[in-house]
Amino acid sequence: MSLYITVNTLCAVIMIILMFMVKRGVMHESDQKTFFNLCLNSLLLFSFDILWVVLDGTSFSHGPLINKIVNAAYFAQSGVVCYCWSRYSLFLSGNRLKLWKFYRVLFLLPMIVVAFMAIASIWTGWFFTVDATNHYQRGEYLILHVSLIFAYLLYSFFVAVFAIKRKRELVNKNKLYAISALGFLPFFAEIVQIEYPGLSVFCVGATLGLVVVFLEIQREMISLDPLTRLNNRNQASIYLSSRFKQEIPGKMLYQFAMDLDKFKGINDTYGHMEGDNALMIVSMVLKLVCGPRGHFISRYGGDEFVVFANLPDDDAANELCAAIEEKLEKRSIGLPYALKMSIGYARLRKGETEESLGRRADESLYEIKKRKKVDRV
């Protein structure tokens, strides 16, 4: 059992390190609390598991009773961890539980049942029993415990899988793949541990799942613009390089260059906070229009945005420009200023370089802006 304790201890140490890093602010504030709580609850679960191994089979005063209490705490905590797991998967994938009390209670129900039956098992032996020699034995209703926590883990996995099918943007899919690992790895590990109870596998699966998600969140932080949560310029370069190596039948690569009209005036008149709000509105519009179509969206800096789209012809490109302008006009209703964008684009030519494509898109944008100035005069 020394290996069992060593593995659990190592996983507990990793949880402590992750919690320490979260507290140092290496994650977005919105992620910090939920991730920290999940790590903390996992740490408690591993601690109960270690304590069980230390106590099981040892002889001391009130040993069987204390062993039962530790086992009850472990089984109850496993329900809490898997509940937190599912909630965190929902949070990361952009879903939220419905606000109706019925749905919240329904989601809590497996955890409540597990906690009740775990505590009751001290007297009933539903999930476990402890014999006179202070050895743990599986209870007759252990399969119910397994089924309830599996429901949470499978839910976490399928939330991500179905979201992957809906999402077309690669940047979102990478995060969803990590979320699927958050559900699948503990699920698979629990199956192995049921078959081989002497192996400390669940804590390894849970730890790996959290590490995968933590690393993906770190990758996202260095690849996304902190204000708009769009891809940054570096990610755009990576995407463009990979896209140049692909050919999509019937479609051509278009680069759209765009910026906000009179953005400096918004900053000067209404302040930089309102300027940031204007940029957030633009990013929301681009996500609404371009996201469902699978286009790649990036903020280059300031009020400059770039979109890469695979389109059949210039008519489709013009339609996309019109859709962005129309949606932006609707979103700016009620603002003390008009939100309008200048959008230029260029279609990739055979044998053209990335730099040439970007330069022609910029030239198209400048031509649009020049035309607007002439029209105002």
N, C-alpha and C positions, 0 to 999 in steps of 0.2 A: 504493500500500500504506500510505500515511500514515494514511488513514482507518481501515484495518484495525487498525493499531497504536493509534490514538486510541480506538477503540471498546473494544478489549481492555483498554487501560489504564484507561479509565473504569470498566469492569466490575470490574477488579481493585481499584480504589480503593473501589468500593461494597462489595466483599467485606471489605476491611480495616476499613471503617466498621462493618459489621455485626459483625465479630469484636470490635472495640473495644467496641461497645455491649453485646454478650453478656458480655464480661469485666467490664463495669461492673454486671452483675447485673440487667439489664432483662428477663430471662427466668427462668422457674422453674428451679431447680437441676437437675431431671430432664431438662430440654430443653437445658441449656447445652452440655454436653459433645458431644452428637451434632450439634447445629446448628453449633457452633464447628468441629468436625472436617470437616463438610461444606463449610463456607465455606473452610477452610484448603486442603482438597484441590482445590476449585474454583479458588482463587487460584493454586495450583501449576500447574493445567492452563492457565489463562490466561497464566501466565508463560512456560510452554513454547511456547505459541502465538505470543506476542510475539517470543520468541527465535528461533523458526523464521523468521518474516517478516524479521527483521533479518539472519539468516544466509543465507537462500535467495538464490542467484544471485550472491552476493559471492565475490570471489576472494581467498583467503589460504591460508596453509600449513595443510595437512590439512583444508581447508574441507569437502569432501564427507564425510569421516569424521565430523567434528563435527556436520555437518548431519544425518547418519544417526542419531547418538546422540540428538540433540535430538528428532528425529521419533519414535524408539523410545520416548523418555521421554514424549512427548505421547500417543502411542497407548496405552501402558501406563497412564498416569494417567487417560485417559478411561474405561478399565474400572474403575479404583478409584473415580472420582467417581460413575459410574452405579451401582456396587454400594452405595456410601454413600447414594446417592439412594434406592434401594429400601429399604435398612435404615431410613432415617429415615422414609420413608412408612409402613412397618410400625409403627414406634415411635409416630408421631403418631396413627395410626388405632386404636391400642390393641391391635394384633396383635403376636405375638412368634413368631420362628422356633421350630419344635419343637426340643426339647432334644436329640433324637437326633442323633448325630454325622452320620448319613447325610444328613439334611436340611440341616445347616449346610454340609457339604462340597458338596452339590448346589447350594446357593445361591452358594457361592464359585466354582464351576466356571467360569462364563463369564468372570469376572475373571481367573482363573488362565490360562485359554486365551488371552485377549487379551494379557496380560502376556508370556506365553511367545512367542507369535507376533510380538508387537511387537519384542521383543529379537532374535528370530531373523531378523527382516526386515532387519537390518543386513547380513546375509550372503545371505539367501534372496530378498529382495524381495517377500515375501508381501503385506505391507500397503502398502509404499512402496519406491521406489528413488530414488536421487539420481544424476543423470547427471554426466558429466565437467565440465559447466559449473556444477556445484553447484546444480542446479534439482531441486526435488521432483517426482516423478511417482507417480501412483497405482499400487499393486501389483495383481496379478491376483486376490488373495484379499481385497481391501478389503471386498467385499460381506459376507464372513464377520465382519469386525470390526464393520461397521454392524449386522448382524443380532444379534450378541451384546449390543452396548450397547443396541440397540432393545428387546431382551428385558427388560432391567432397567427401561428407561423406561416401556415398556408395562405391565410388572408394577406399577410404582408407580401408574400411572394407573388400572388396573383394580382394584387394592386399594381405592382411594378410591371408585370408582364403585360397586362391589358393597357397600361399607360404607354408602354413601349410600342404597342401596335397602333395606338392613336397618334403618337408623336412622330413627326417626320424629320425634325431637326436633330442632327447628330449630337450637338452639345447637350440637349436634354436627354437623349438616349443614354449617353455615357453615365449620367447621374442615375437614371432609372435602372441601368444594369447593376450599379452598386447597390441600389435599394433591393433589387431582387436577391442579391447575395445576402442581404441583411435578413431575409426570410428563409432562403434555401439552406444556407450553411448550418444554422442551428437546427433546422428541421432534419437535415441529413445526419447531423451529429447525434441527435436524440435517438434516431432509429438505430444507429450503431451502438449507442450506450444501452438501449433496451436489450439488444441481443447480447452484448458483452458488458454486464453491469460493473465489472471490475476496472473498466477503462474510463478514464476521465476525458470523455470526448465532447460532451455538450459544451463545457466551458471553452474548449478550443474553438468549436464552431461559432459560438457567440462572440468570442474575442475577435476571430478572423472577420466576421461580419461587420463588427464595429470599426475595425482597423480599415477595411476596404472602404466603408462609407466616409471615415475621417479623411483618408487620402484623397478620395474623390472631391470632398468639400474643399480641401486645400488646393487641389488642381483647379477647381472652379473659381476659387478666390483670385488666383493669379491669371486666370484666363478671361474673367468677366470684368466689365467696367463697374466700379463700385456704386455709382449713382444709378445708372439705368438698368443694371444687370444684363446688359447686352454683351455680346462678344467684344473683346478689345481688339486693338489693331494687330497685335501679335497673332491672335487666333485667326483673324481674317487672312493673314499671310499664310498661316499653316493650311487653312481651308483651301485657299486659292492654289497653293502648290499641289495639294492632293487632287483637286478638281482638274487641273491641267493634265493629269495622267489618265483621266477617265474620258470615255466617249459615251454619251447618252443618245441612242437612236432617236431621230426626229426632233431633237432639242439642241439649242446652242446656249453657251454661257453668256449672260449679260451682266455687266457691272454697272450698278446705279450709284451715282455720287449725288449727295443731297445735303443741303444745309438750310437752316432757318432764316427766313427773311427778317431783317431788322432786329436780329437777336441782341445786338449791342444796345439798341434803344430800349429793349425790354429790361436789360440789366441796369442801364443808367436811370431809367424812369421809375422802375418798380423794385429794384434791388436784386441782389444775386440769389436770394432765396426764391424769389418768383421766377428768376431765370432758370434755376434748377427745376422748378415745377414745370416750366414750359418744356424743358428737355425730357422730363418724365412723361409728359403727355405725348410727346413725339414718339418716344420709345414704346409706349403702350399702343399707339396707333400702328406702328410698324409691326409689333408683335401680333396685333389683331388681323392685319391685312396680309402680312408676309408669312407669319408663323404657320397657319393652316395649309399654306401652299408649299411648304417645305423649303422656303428660301432662307439663305444665310444672312443674318442681320448683324451689323457691327457698328459700334460708335468709335470713330477714329480719334475724336478729341474735340473739345469745345462744342460747337453746334454742327459738327460734320458727322454724317452717317453714311454708311455704305451697305448696299444690299447686293448679294450675288444670287442670280436666279437662272434656272434652266428653262428657257422659253422657246416656242416654235418659231416666232417671228417678231418683227417690230410692232405689229398690231397688239400682240400680247403685252409687250413692254409698255406701250402707250396706255393700255388698259390698266396695267398695274400702277402707273403714275397717277392716273385719274382716280383710282380707288383709294390711294394714299391721300391725295388732296381732298377728296370728298369726305373721308372718315375724319381727317384732321379738322376740317371746317366744322363738322358736327361736334367734335370734342371740344372745340374752342368756344362754343356758344356759352355766354355768361362771363367770359373773361374780359378784363378791361382793355384788352388788346387783341388784334387779329393774329392768329397763328397760321402762317403760310410758309410753304417750302418751295425752294427751287430744286428741281430734279433733272439731272442729265444722265445719259446712259450711253454705253458703247457695247457692241456685240463683238465677241472674240473672233478674230480673223485667223485663218489657217497659218500656222507658223509664227503667230504673234507671241511676244513675251508678256509676262505679267506686268512689267513696268509700262509697256506700250499700251496695254488695255487700260490700266489705271489712268495714264496720261490722257487718253482720248475721252474717258468718262469725265475727267475733270474739265477738259476743254468744252465738252458738251454742257456741263453745268455752268461754266463761265459765260457761255453763249446765251444760255437761258437768263442768267442774271443781268447780262448786258441788255438783252431785249426788254426786260422788265423796267430797267432804268429809262430806256428810250421811250417806252409807253407812258411812263409817269410824266416825262417831260412833255 
